[in-house]
Amino acid sequence: GTSLETRRSLEEFLSARGYRIAPVTFDNSEWIFARAYSNALEKGGTALARKVAGAYVPYMEAKIDYFERQSVALFGREIRQILLIHANQLNADEFGNLARRLRSRGYSFITLERALEDPAYRTPDSFTGRGGISWLHRWALSGKGPVLPDEPTCPRLVLDAAGVKDE
């Protein structure tokens, strides 16, 4: 929300209806890659679709590396991370590769409840704004510590293929 009052009101509304907010720490623009991939496939651009898919997992790994470092900067350790990805054709085709890269970095998949047991998720968050950002950034902007520079961004090829101006 754009104010703490608006944000708290929405949180109460969702909670009263049984919803739980998942504090995503591995934030990314996977949806832009998915749109670019889908657009390419719909137009018969298999070469472009292969380029988008080929850039996807390295992009995600760069984001993961960045947020691992952000976690250490804020908490002095890597916390139990929460990854946001969507059900789409790109992930249907590439999730196996992404999962292998995550496992090679030492990750395993756990429930949201298990991730939220990490004390980091009790860190105060006073962030307000229009865009959704990583909870690691929210905590940093709420006074916990720095936002690290040089967060990886979506390649121009992918943005153009998705018809998106910027992240």
N, CA, C and O atoms as a DFTB+ gen file, in Angstrom:
668 C
 N C O
     1  1       0.807      -1.190       0.000
     2  2       0.000       0.000       0.000
     3  2       0.851       1.254       0.000
     4  3       2.054       1.212       0.258
     5  1       0.212       2.356      -0.291
     6  2       0.927       3.627      -0.343
     7  2       1.044       4.288       1.016
     8  3       1.733       5.298       1.159
     9  1       0.378       3.729       2.016
    10  2       0.524       4.211       3.391
    11  2       0.452       3.007       4.321
    12  3      -0.065       1.954       3.948
    13  1       0.975       3.170       5.535
    14  2       0.891       2.059       6.493
    15  2      -0.560       1.734       6.819
    16  3      -0.909       0.569       7.014
    17  1      -1.399       2.752       6.878
    18  2      -2.820       2.523       7.168
    19  2      -3.471       1.664       6.076
    20  3      -4.185       0.709       6.381
    21  1      -3.229       1.999       4.832
    22  2      -3.781       1.223       3.714
    23  2      -3.234      -0.190       3.735
    24  3      -3.975      -1.155       3.547
    25  1      -1.949      -0.310       3.962
    26  2      -1.315      -1.620       3.993
    27  2      -1.894      -2.489       5.102
    28  3      -2.252      -3.644       4.868
    29  1      -1.987      -1.940       6.301
    30  2      -2.535      -2.697       7.440
    31  2      -3.987      -3.102       7.182
    32  3      -4.395      -4.207       7.537
    33  1      -4.752      -2.225       6.576
    34  2      -6.148      -2.520       6.259
    35  2      -6.240      -3.714       5.303
    36  3      -7.064      -4.607       5.500
    37  1      -5.403      -3.725       4.280
    38  2      -5.394      -4.838       3.340
    39  2      -4.943      -6.121       4.014
    40  3      -5.516      -7.183       3.769
    41  1      -3.919      -6.039       4.865
    42  2      -3.445      -7.225       5.583
    43  2      -4.553      -7.802       6.465
    44  3      -4.725      -9.020       6.522
    45  1      -5.302      -6.943       7.147
    46  2      -6.415      -7.399       7.984
    47  2      -7.515      -8.029       7.146
    48  3      -8.070      -9.063       7.518
    49  1      -7.831      -7.407       6.014
    50  2      -8.845      -7.930       5.096
    51  2      -8.475      -9.342       4.643
    52  3      -9.298     -10.256       4.697
    53  1      -7.239      -9.509       4.199
    54  2      -6.795     -10.815       3.723
    55  2      -6.766     -11.849       4.843
    56  3      -7.206     -12.984       4.655
    57  1      -6.255     -11.463       5.993
    58  2      -6.176     -12.368       7.131
    59  2      -7.555     -12.849       7.573
    60  3      -7.728     -14.023       7.899
    61  1      -8.531     -11.951       7.586
    62  2      -9.897     -12.305       7.988
    63  2     -10.515     -13.326       7.040
    64  3     -11.466     -14.017       7.405
    65  1      -9.986     -13.425       5.842
    66  2     -10.502     -14.362       4.844
    67  2      -9.609     -15.593       4.683
    68  3      -9.772     -16.369       3.742
    69  1      -8.666     -15.762       5.610
    70  2      -7.829     -16.950       5.616
    71  2      -6.607     -16.891       4.724
    72  3      -5.930     -17.902       4.534
    73  1      -6.315     -15.725       4.174
    74  2      -5.128     -15.593       3.324
    75  2      -3.910     -15.261       4.162
    76  3      -4.007     -14.651       5.227
    77  1      -2.771     -15.676       3.656
    78  2      -1.509     -15.410       4.327
    79  2      -0.557     -14.782       3.318
    80  3      -0.431     -15.274       2.196
    81  1       0.096     -13.729       3.697
    82  2       1.055     -13.081       2.814
    83  2       2.359     -13.857       2.865
    84  3       2.894     -14.130       3.940
    85  1       2.861     -14.205       1.696
    86  2       4.143     -14.906       1.612
    87  2       5.223     -13.863       1.356
    88  3       5.258     -13.264       0.281
    89  1       6.099     -13.639       2.320
    90  2       7.136     -12.617       2.173
    91  2       8.269     -13.095       1.257
    92  3       9.241     -13.692       1.718
    93  1       8.132     -12.831      -0.022
    94  2       9.088     -13.286      -1.031
    95  2      10.432     -12.581      -0.840
    96  3      10.497     -11.353      -0.778
    97  1      11.492     -13.367      -0.749
    98  2      12.835     -12.797      -0.631
    99  2      13.609     -12.923      -1.936
   100  3      14.401     -12.039      -2.263
   101  1      13.402     -13.992      -2.683
   102  2      14.028     -14.159      -3.998
   103  2      13.101     -13.552      -5.045
   104  3      12.510     -14.267      -5.854
   105  1      12.981     -12.237      -5.023
   106  2      12.126     -11.538      -5.976
   107  2      12.812     -11.516      -7.339
   108  3      14.039     -11.540      -7.425
   109  1      12.021     -11.472      -8.388
   110  2      12.585     -11.525      -9.737
   111  2      11.545     -11.081     -10.753
   112  3      10.390     -10.826     -10.410
   113  1      11.966     -10.995     -11.991
   114  2      11.057     -10.629     -13.080
   115  2      10.793     -11.832     -13.978
   116  3      10.754     -11.707     -15.202
   117  1      10.618     -12.958     -13.379
   118  2      10.349     -14.199     -14.102
   119  2       9.127     -14.056     -15.004
   120  3       9.067     -14.662     -16.074
   121  1       8.163     -13.260     -14.578
   122  2       6.947     -13.084     -15.379
   123  2       7.258     -12.402     -16.714
   124  3       6.571     -12.654     -17.704
   125  1       8.271     -11.553     -16.756
   126  2       8.652     -10.909     -18.017
   127  2       9.259     -11.950     -18.958
   128  3       8.953     -11.968     -20.150
   129  1      10.108     -12.806     -18.426
   130  2      10.663     -13.895     -19.231
   131  2       9.536     -14.779     -19.764
   132  3       9.552     -15.171     -20.931
   133  1       8.564     -15.091     -18.916
   134  2       7.457     -15.954     -19.332
   135  2       6.653     -15.314     -20.459
   136  3       6.262     -15.989     -21.411
   137  1       6.412     -14.032     -20.350
   138  2       5.668     -13.330     -21.399
   139  2       6.463     -13.309     -22.702
   140  3       5.905     -13.545     -23.773
   141  1       7.763     -13.029     -22.615
   142  2       8.619     -13.020     -23.803
   143  2       8.634     -14.393     -24.465
   144  3       8.553     -14.500     -25.689
   145  1       8.736     -15.432     -23.658
   146  2       8.770     -16.808     -24.158
   147  2       7.457     -17.152     -24.843
   148  3       7.441     -17.698     -25.946
   149  1       6.369     -16.828     -24.180
   150  2       5.038     -17.096     -24.739
   151  2       4.825     -16.325     -26.040
   152  3       4.342     -16.882     -27.026
   153  1       5.187     -15.046     -26.038
   154  2       5.054     -14.239     -27.256
   155  2       5.839     -14.848     -28.410
   156  3       5.341     -14.938     -29.532
   157  1       7.066     -15.264     -28.128
   158  2       7.913     -15.848     -29.174
   159  2       7.295     -17.131     -29.715
   160  3       7.246     -17.332     -30.929
   161  1       6.824     -17.995     -28.829
   162  2       6.231     -19.258     -29.269
   163  2       4.954     -19.021     -30.078
   164  3       4.723     -19.694     -31.082
   165  1       4.124     -18.066     -29.646
   166  2       2.880     -17.767     -30.363
   167  2       3.145     -17.255     -31.771
   168  3       2.352     -17.494     -32.682
   169  1       4.259     -16.549     -31.950
   170  2       4.598     -15.973     -33.260
   171  2       5.462     -16.921     -34.094
   172  3       5.894     -16.572     -35.193
   173  1       5.710     -18.114     -33.569
   174  2       6.535     -19.070     -34.296
   175  2       8.019     -18.774     -34.228
   176  3       8.795     -19.311     -35.019
   177  1       8.423     -17.931     -33.302
   178  2       9.824     -17.558     -33.163
   179  2      10.576     -18.510     -32.262
   180  3      10.963     -18.152     -31.150
   181  1      10.784     -19.732     -32.745
   182  2      11.438     -20.725     -31.884
   183  2      12.870     -20.329     -31.544
   184  3      13.347     -20.639     -30.453
   185  1      13.567     -19.647     -32.460
   186  2      14.939     -19.212     -32.158
   187  2      14.928     -18.189     -31.028
   188  3      15.763     -18.252     -30.127
   189  1      13.986     -17.246     -31.071
   190  2      13.877     -16.249     -30.006
   191  2      13.457     -16.919     -28.698
   192  3      13.976     -16.584     -27.633
   193  1      12.527     -17.856     -28.777
   194  2      12.100     -18.572     -27.571
   195  2      13.287     -19.290     -26.935
   196  3      13.420     -19.297     -25.711
   197  1      14.146     -19.893     -27.749
   198  2      15.341     -20.578     -27.219
   199  2      16.287     -19.583     -26.558
   200  3      16.884     -19.890     -25.526
   201  1      16.428     -18.390     -27.144
   202  2      17.295     -17.366     -26.543
   203  2      16.741     -16.919     -25.192
   204  3      17.489     -16.774     -24.226
   205  1      15.428     -16.702     -25.130
   206  2      14.798     -16.296     -23.873
   207  2      14.973     -17.392     -22.827
   208  3      15.371     -17.120     -21.694
   209  1      14.676     -18.625     -23.208
   210  2      14.813     -19.746     -22.273
   211  2      16.271     -19.904     -21.839
   212  3      16.547     -20.213     -20.679
   213  1      17.199     -19.693     -22.771
   214  2      18.621     -19.813     -22.439
   215  2      19.107     -18.745     -21.478
   216  3      20.068     -18.962     -20.740
   217  1      18.454     -17.597     -21.480
   218  2      18.835     -16.508     -20.571
   219  2      18.148     -16.623     -19.213
   220  3      18.589     -16.016     -18.237
   221  1      17.075     -17.396     -19.152
   222  2      16.232     -17.438     -17.953
   223  2      16.952     -17.992     -16.714
   224  3      17.021     -17.306     -15.694
   225  1      17.475     -19.184     -16.782
   226  2      18.087     -19.798     -15.592
   227  2      19.327     -19.020     -15.141
   228  3      19.487     -18.810     -13.938
   229  1      20.211     -18.583     -16.043
   230  2      21.336     -17.747     -15.573
   231  2      20.864     -16.452     -14.905
   232  3      21.457     -16.016     -13.918
   233  1      19.801     -15.836     -15.437
   234  2      19.233     -14.640     -14.803
   235  2      18.744     -14.970     -13.396
   236  3      19.044     -14.247     -12.446
   237  1      17.996     -16.056     -13.263
   238  2      17.466     -16.436     -11.948
   239  2      18.602     -16.741     -10.978
   240  3      18.526     -16.379      -9.804
   241  1      19.639     -17.392     -11.448
   242  2      20.765     -17.696     -10.563
   243  2      21.478     -16.416     -10.145
   244  3      21.923     -16.308      -9.002
   245  1      21.595     -15.446     -11.047
   246  2      22.209     -14.163     -10.684
   247  2      21.369     -13.445      -9.632
   248  3      21.915     -12.843      -8.708
   249  1      20.030     -13.507      -9.767
   250  2      19.147     -12.895      -8.764
   251  2      19.307     -13.602      -7.416
   252  3      19.369     -12.953      -6.372
   253  1      19.372     -14.910      -7.446
   254  2      19.526     -15.686      -6.217
   255  2      20.843     -15.335      -5.533
   256  3      20.883     -15.136      -4.319
   257  1      21.914     -15.258      -6.310
   258  2      23.211     -14.872      -5.757
   259  2      23.123     -13.492      -5.112
   260  3      23.622     -13.284      -4.006
   261  1      22.491     -12.556      -5.807
   262  2      22.345     -11.203      -5.280
   263  2      21.577     -11.222      -3.949
   264  3      22.015     -10.595      -2.984
   265  1      20.450     -11.924      -3.883
   266  2      19.654     -11.923      -2.658
   267  2      20.303     -12.737      -1.536
   268  3      20.041     -12.480      -0.362
   269  1      21.137     -13.706      -1.878
   270  2      21.933     -14.366      -0.834
   271  2      22.853     -13.342      -0.173
   272  3      22.954     -13.285       1.052
   273  1      23.520     -12.537      -0.996
   274  2      24.414     -11.509      -0.455
   275  2      23.628     -10.459       0.323
   276  3      24.105      -9.975       1.349
   277  1      22.434     -10.098      -0.144
   278  2      21.598      -9.129       0.569
   279  2      21.201      -9.686       1.937
   280  3      21.174      -8.953       2.925
   281  1      20.896     -10.966       1.989
   282  2      20.555     -11.624       3.248
   283  2      21.711     -11.539       4.242
   284  3      21.510     -11.220       5.414
   285  1      22.910     -11.824       3.769
   286  2      24.089     -11.768       4.640
   287  2      24.333     -10.332       5.100
   288  3      24.697     -10.106       6.254
   289  1      24.136      -9.366       4.213
   290  2      24.341      -7.957       4.586
   291  2      23.382      -7.530       5.692
   292  3      23.745      -6.720       6.546
   293  1      22.164      -8.064       5.686
   294  2      21.162      -7.668       6.688
   295  2      21.220      -8.507       7.958
   296  3      21.054      -7.982       9.059
   297  1      21.456      -9.812       7.808
   298  2      21.322     -10.719       8.956
   299  2      22.617     -11.414       9.354
   300  3      22.653     -12.139      10.348
   301  1      23.679     -11.197       8.582
   302  2      24.937     -11.857       8.888
   303  2      24.943     -13.329       8.538
   304  3      25.854     -14.060       8.928
   305  1      23.944     -13.766       7.813
   306  2      23.809     -15.174       7.427
   307  2      22.776     -15.264       6.308
   308  3      22.052     -14.308       6.028
   309  1      22.728     -16.425       5.681
   310  2      21.681     -16.658       4.708
   311  2      20.444     -17.161       5.451
   312  3      20.510     -18.112       6.230
   313  1      19.336     -16.510       5.194
   314  2      18.082     -16.921       5.815
   315  2      17.407     -17.972       4.938
   316  3      17.867     -18.246       3.829
   317  1      16.325     -18.556       5.428
   318  2      15.517     -19.449       4.600
   319  2      14.774     -18.568       3.591
   320  3      13.917     -17.766       3.960
   321  1      15.110     -18.729       2.346
   322  2      14.583     -17.857       1.305
   323  2      13.235     -18.349       0.778
   324  3      12.914     -19.535       0.842
   325  1      12.463     -17.404       0.259
   326  2      11.175     -17.719      -0.361
   327  2      11.217     -17.217      -1.796
   328  3      11.397     -16.025      -2.045
   329  1      11.051     -18.136      -2.728
   330  2      11.136     -17.867      -4.159
   331  2       9.737     -17.734      -4.754
   332  3       8.857     -18.552      -4.486
   333  1       9.544     -16.698      -5.562
   334  2       8.297     -16.527      -6.290
   335  2       8.520     -16.885      -7.749
   336  3       9.352     -16.284      -8.429
   337  1       7.765     -17.874      -8.224
   338  2       7.681     -18.157      -9.655
   339  2       6.226     -18.514      -9.948
   340  3       5.459     -18.835      -9.042
   341  1       5.866     -18.453     -11.208
   342  2       4.482     -18.663     -11.621
   343  2       4.354     -19.914     -12.487
   344  3       5.325     -20.393     -13.073
   345  1       3.137     -20.422     -12.547
   346  2       2.837     -21.545     -13.433
   347  2       2.681     -20.993     -14.844
   348  3       1.723     -20.277     -15.137
   349  1       3.625     -21.329     -15.714
   350  2       3.577     -20.864     -17.094
   351  2       4.396     -21.824     -17.957
   352  3       5.056     -22.726     -17.442
   353  1       4.346     -21.619     -19.270
   354  2       5.032     -22.525     -20.185
   355  2       6.547     -22.498     -19.989
   356  3       7.202     -23.538     -20.068
   357  1       7.100     -21.328     -19.737
   358  2       8.545     -21.237     -19.527
   359  2       8.975     -22.112     -18.356
   360  3       9.941     -22.866     -18.473
   361  1       8.275     -22.022     -17.236
   362  2       8.644     -22.848     -16.082
   363  2       8.325     -24.323     -16.322
   364  3       9.018     -25.196     -15.799
   365  1       7.293     -24.608     -17.101
   366  2       7.034     -26.006     -17.457
   367  2       8.231     -26.575     -18.213
   368  3       8.603     -27.733     -18.023
   369  1       8.831     -25.752     -19.070
   370  2       9.957     -26.207     -19.886
   371  2      11.306     -26.099     -19.174
   372  3      12.203     -26.897     -19.449
   373  1      11.471     -25.142     -18.274
   374  2      12.787     -24.854     -17.697
   375  2      12.911     -25.101     -16.193
   376  3      14.005     -24.964     -15.645
   377  1      11.817     -25.462     -15.511
   378  2      11.908     -25.599     -14.060
   379  2      12.912     -26.672     -13.634
   380  3      13.591     -26.511     -12.620
   381  1      13.010     -27.740     -14.382
   382  2      13.991     -28.775     -14.044
   383  2      15.406     -28.217     -14.002
   384  3      16.183     -28.542     -13.104
   385  1      15.737     -27.376     -14.977
   386  2      17.064     -26.748     -14.999
   387  2      17.237     -25.800     -13.817
   388  3      18.294     -25.775     -13.187
   389  1      16.205     -25.023     -13.516
   390  2      16.275     -24.101     -12.376
   391  2      16.425     -24.880     -11.069
   392  3      17.241     -24.519     -10.221
   393  1      15.650     -25.931     -10.906
   394  2      15.721     -26.740      -9.680
   395  2      17.113     -27.361      -9.518
   396  3      17.648     -27.403      -8.409
   397  1      17.697     -27.838     -10.613
   398  2      19.056     -28.399     -10.535
   399  2      20.058     -27.338     -10.086
   400  3      20.940     -27.626      -9.277
   401  1      19.934     -26.120     -10.601
   402  2      20.844     -25.037     -10.210
   403  2      20.658     -24.694      -8.735
   404  3      21.633     -24.454      -8.024
   405  1      19.416     -24.671      -8.277
   406  2      19.153     -24.397      -6.860
   407  2      19.767     -25.489      -5.985
   408  3      20.422     -25.198      -4.984
   409  1      19.554     -26.728      -6.365
   410  2      20.124     -27.839      -5.580
   411  2      21.647     -27.782      -5.573
   412  3      22.275     -28.081      -4.557
   413  1      22.246     -27.401      -6.701
   414  2      23.713     -27.325      -6.749
   415  2      24.236     -26.208      -5.832
   416  3      25.404     -26.218      -5.442
   417  1      23.368     -25.250      -5.494
   418  2      23.730     -24.177      -4.555
   419  2      23.424     -24.584      -3.105
   420  3      23.644     -23.798      -2.184
   421  1      22.924     -25.795      -2.904
   422  2      22.657     -26.282      -1.559
   423  2      21.216     -26.121      -1.100
   424  3      20.915     -26.355       0.071
   425  1      20.325     -25.729      -1.996
   426  2      18.928     -25.517      -1.613
   427  2      18.123     -26.804      -1.708
   428  3      18.418     -27.699      -2.501
   429  1      17.099     -26.860      -0.870
   430  2      16.063     -27.888      -0.979
   431  2      14.732     -27.157      -0.834
   432  3      14.680     -26.038      -0.323
   433  1      13.690     -27.781      -1.275
   434  2      12.375     -27.157      -1.204
   435  2      11.706     -27.514       0.113
   436  3      11.655     -28.680       0.504
   437  1      11.194     -26.493       0.792
   438  2      10.507     -26.663       2.066
   439  2       9.177     -25.922       1.995
   440  3       8.936     -25.150       1.067
   441  1       8.326     -26.158       2.973
   442  2       7.042     -25.469       3.001
   443  2       7.221     -24.009       3.399
   444  3       8.236     -23.628       3.983
   445  1       6.227     -23.207       3.075
   446  2       6.227     -21.817       3.497
   447  2       6.291     -21.741       5.024
   448  3       7.022     -20.919       5.575
   449  1       5.535     -22.587       5.697
   450  2       5.518     -22.581       7.160
   451  2       6.917     -22.816       7.722
   452  3       7.324     -22.160       8.681
   453  1       7.642     -23.744       7.129
   454  2       9.008     -24.049       7.597
   455  2       9.921     -22.848       7.350
   456  3      10.719     -22.494       8.217
   457  1       9.812     -22.221       6.180
   458  2      10.640     -21.048       5.895
   459  2      10.363     -19.936       6.894
   460  3      11.288     -19.271       7.361
   461  1       9.089     -19.733       7.223
   462  2       8.705     -18.642       8.117
   463  2       9.131     -18.861       9.563
   464  3       9.025     -17.943      10.377
   465  1       9.607     -20.049       9.901
   466  2      10.152     -20.290      11.242
   467  2      11.465     -19.541      11.449
   468  3      11.885     -19.336      12.588
   469  1      12.117     -19.130      10.360
   470  2      13.367     -18.380      10.471
   471  2      13.070     -17.058      11.167
   472  3      12.147     -16.351      10.764
   473  1      13.830     -16.706      12.205
   474  2      13.590     -15.459      12.945
   475  2      13.644     -14.199      12.077
   476  3      13.093     -13.166      12.459
   477  1      14.288     -14.270      10.937
   478  2      14.364     -13.100      10.057
   479  2      12.970     -12.600       9.679
   480  3      12.774     -11.401       9.479
   481  1      12.013     -13.504       9.583
   482  2      10.659     -13.127       9.153
   483  2       9.868     -12.388      10.235
   484  3       8.731     -11.977      10.005
   485  1      10.468     -12.224      11.401
   486  2       9.856     -11.395      12.448
   487  2      10.439      -9.980      12.447
   488  3      10.122      -9.177      13.324
   489  1      11.289      -9.676      11.469
   490  2      11.896      -8.357      11.354
   491  2      10.823      -7.328      11.005
   492  3      10.021      -7.561      10.101
   493  1      10.795      -6.195      11.706
   494  2       9.790      -5.169      11.406
   495  2       9.889      -4.681       9.958
   496  3      10.976      -4.543       9.398
   497  1       8.729      -4.431       9.383
   498  2       8.635      -3.981       7.994
   499  2       7.682      -2.799       7.937
   500  3       6.476      -2.958       8.125
   501  1       8.213      -1.632       7.682
   502  2       7.376      -0.437       7.579
   503  2       7.344       0.109       6.158
   504  3       6.950       1.254       5.937
   505  1       7.761      -0.715       5.192
   506  2       7.811      -0.272       3.799
   507  2       6.414       0.007       3.258
   508  3       5.479      -0.753       3.508
   509  1       6.283       1.088       2.526
   510  2       5.084       1.365       1.749
   511  2       5.513       1.773       0.354
   512  3       6.559       2.398       0.178
   513  1       4.728       1.432      -0.615
   514  2       5.031       1.778      -1.990
   515  2       4.119       1.027      -2.933
   516  3       3.417       0.096      -2.536
   517  1       4.138       1.435      -4.162
   518  2       3.250       0.836      -5.159
   519  2       3.739      -0.517      -5.656
   520  3       2.929      -1.404      -5.926
   521  1       5.037      -0.687      -5.779
   522  2       5.559      -1.907      -6.366
   523  2       5.843      -2.974      -5.344
   524  3       6.107      -2.691      -4.175
   525  1       5.784      -4.215      -5.805
   526  2       6.184      -5.324      -4.959
   527  2       7.686      -5.490      -5.059
   528  3       8.226      -5.588      -6.161
   529  1       8.359      -5.523      -3.939
   530  2       9.810      -5.708      -3.914
   531  2      10.139      -6.817      -2.929
   532  3       9.297      -7.215      -2.124
   533  1      11.355      -7.308      -2.996
   534  2      11.807      -8.345      -2.079
   535  2      11.637      -7.893      -0.634
   536  3      11.835      -6.724      -0.305
   537  1      11.267      -8.837       0.214
   538  2      11.191      -8.513       1.645
   539  2      12.563      -8.126       2.173
   540  3      12.659      -7.353       3.127
   541  1      13.615      -8.644       1.578
   542  2      14.956      -8.231       2.000
   543  2      15.133      -6.732       1.782
   544  3      15.704      -6.045       2.630
   545  1      14.651      -6.225       0.659
   546  2      14.712      -4.783       0.414
   547  2      13.757      -4.032       1.348
   548  3      14.089      -2.954       1.839
   549  1      12.591      -4.592       1.587
   550  2      11.633      -3.953       2.492
   551  2      12.258      -3.778       3.878
   552  3      12.153      -2.715       4.490
   553  1      12.909      -4.841       4.362
   554  2      13.542      -4.755       5.682
   555  2      14.681      -3.745       5.680
   556  3      14.844      -2.984       6.634
   557  1      15.464      -3.740       4.613
   558  2      16.559      -2.773       4.516
   559  2      16.007      -1.352       4.538
   560  3      16.516      -0.500       5.266
   561  1      14.976      -1.093       3.749
   562  2      14.385       0.240       3.675
   563  2      13.634       0.620       4.949
   564  3      13.339       1.793       5.175
   565  1      13.328      -0.381       5.780
   566  2      12.696      -0.125       7.080
   567  2      13.729       0.120       8.167
   568  3      13.379       0.253       9.340
   569  1      15.009       0.181       7.780
   570  2      16.053       0.528       8.732
   571  2      16.966      -0.601       9.153
   572  3      17.853      -0.384       9.978
   573  1      16.785      -1.804       8.618
   574  2      17.601      -2.952       9.027
   575  2      19.033      -2.865       8.500
   576  3      19.958      -3.354       9.149
   577  1      19.226      -2.257       7.348
   578  2      20.570      -2.206       6.779
   579  2      20.546      -1.707       5.350
   580  3      19.559      -1.120       4.908
   581  1      21.635      -1.940       4.624
   582  2      21.741      -1.382       3.271
   583  2      20.997      -2.220       2.227
   584  3      20.791      -3.421       2.402
   585  1      20.603      -1.557       1.139
   586  2      20.188      -2.257      -0.075
   587  2      21.434      -2.328      -0.937
   588  3      21.981      -1.299      -1.331
   589  1      21.879      -3.529      -1.227
   590  2      23.097      -3.685      -2.019
   591  2      22.899      -3.137      -3.430
   592  3      21.806      -3.222      -3.988
   593  1      23.960      -2.578      -3.999
   594  2      23.870      -2.082      -5.383
   595  2      23.947      -3.231      -6.386
   596  3      24.218      -4.377      -6.027
   597  1      23.706      -2.900      -7.626
   598  2      23.933      -3.801      -8.763
   599  2      23.052      -5.050      -8.771
   600  3      23.515      -6.145      -9.092
   601  1      21.779      -4.875      -8.415
   602  2      20.854      -5.994      -8.536
   603  2      20.710      -6.351     -10.015
   604  3      20.509      -5.463     -10.843
   605  1      20.809      -7.630     -10.357
   606  2      20.673      -8.025     -11.763
   607  2      19.314      -7.608     -12.336
   608  3      18.298      -7.610     -11.641
   609  1      19.328      -7.254     -13.614
   610  2      18.103      -6.837     -14.290
   611  2      17.839      -7.720     -15.501
   612  3      18.710      -8.438     -15.992
   613  1      16.624      -7.632     -15.947
   614  2      16.167      -8.377     -17.104
   615  2      16.910      -7.896     -18.359
   616  3      16.999      -6.690     -18.589
   617  1      17.440      -8.806     -19.165
   618  2      18.128      -8.380     -20.388
   619  2      17.185      -7.648     -21.353
   620  3      15.997      -7.962     -21.421
   621  1      17.711      -6.692     -22.081
   622  2      16.923      -5.905     -23.044
   623  2      16.218      -6.804     -24.048
   624  3      15.063      -6.547     -24.387
   625  1      16.882      -7.855     -24.534
   626  2      16.272      -8.798     -25.483
   627  2      14.961      -9.343     -24.929
   628  3      13.974      -9.455     -25.656
   629  1      14.953      -9.679     -23.651
   630  2      13.772     -10.260     -23.012
   631  2      12.694      -9.204     -22.832
   632  3      11.521      -9.458     -23.105
   633  1      13.088      -8.020     -22.375
   634  2      12.120      -6.931     -22.226
   635  2      11.440      -6.630     -23.563
   636  3      10.220      -6.487     -23.629
   637  1      12.235      -6.538     -24.617
   638  2      11.678      -6.237     -25.944
   639  2      10.752      -7.349     -26.416
   640  3       9.680      -7.073     -26.953
   641  1      11.150      -8.597     -26.223
   642  2      10.324      -9.725     -26.652
   643  2       9.013      -9.791     -25.861
   644  3       8.000     -10.280     -26.361
   645  1       9.048      -9.302     -24.639
   646  2       7.844      -9.292     -23.805
   647  2       6.971      -8.074     -24.076
   648  3       5.813      -8.031     -23.662
   649  1       7.525      -7.089     -24.770
   650  2       6.790      -5.844     -24.985
   651  2       6.693      -5.015     -23.730
   652  3       5.712      -4.302     -23.520
   653  1       7.724      -5.108     -22.880
   654  2       7.761      -4.410     -21.601
   655  2       8.871      -3.367     -21.654
   656  3       9.986      -3.656     -22.088
   657  1       8.560      -2.165     -21.213
   658  2       9.541      -1.063     -21.281
   659  2      10.688      -1.277     -20.298
   660  3      11.856      -1.165     -20.669
   661  1      10.354      -1.585     -19.046
   662  2      11.374      -1.850     -18.027
   663  2      10.735      -2.641     -16.902
   664  3       9.526      -2.871     -16.876
   665  1      11.601      -3.056     -15.957
   666  2      11.107      -3.877     -14.837
   667  2      10.232      -3.078     -13.939
   668  3       9.726      -3.600     -12.945
